[in-house]
């Protein structure tokens, strides 16, 4: 399975995990083949990313090569910013995960990858 941002989803991709909105409300189930209506609903409900089949991923989508040490440093810095939050709240957990992804992407762009 591969995680992909909702803005990069395409009709016909298949979910490999249930999708919930930021409040934990169930929206779509694992195995659902996405159509145009699903894509609009995911955007409307504020879903940031979903998991889809690996073979549904566009080539080179989101591949940024960084060392594990750099990734751990980014992750530690992000989690330090969330120290006063309950990381078990689905929205907060997803926000922290997306923050790490954002900084990794920024690093990749600055390196020209």
Phi, psi and omega in degrees: 000152181226141178269135182221145178289145182303323181296342180258002180292153178228150176303136178101345177291152183245130179289141176250005177206153175300150178244130177237155176285174182302341178267002179091005180285129180297132179243306182222148183263159175305139179092351180292129174270122188288139172238180184300321180297319178298316182299318179295319181295318180299318177295316182296326182272002174080023177285134184267315182210159179221168177255131180232169178301143179304319183285354173274347183287136173297149179302138178062016180292118173070016181273111177232121182266117174223158181289153177301327180295317179294317179299315179297324178295314178299314181299318179295320179294320178293314182295332176295329179284343181253016187302331182263013181250154175276106184288356177272348175288122186308317182295316181295317179300315179293322178297318178295317179298315180292329176295316177300313179300319179301311182292326176295317178298318179299319178296318179297319180293323181290336178271350179082022179268000000 
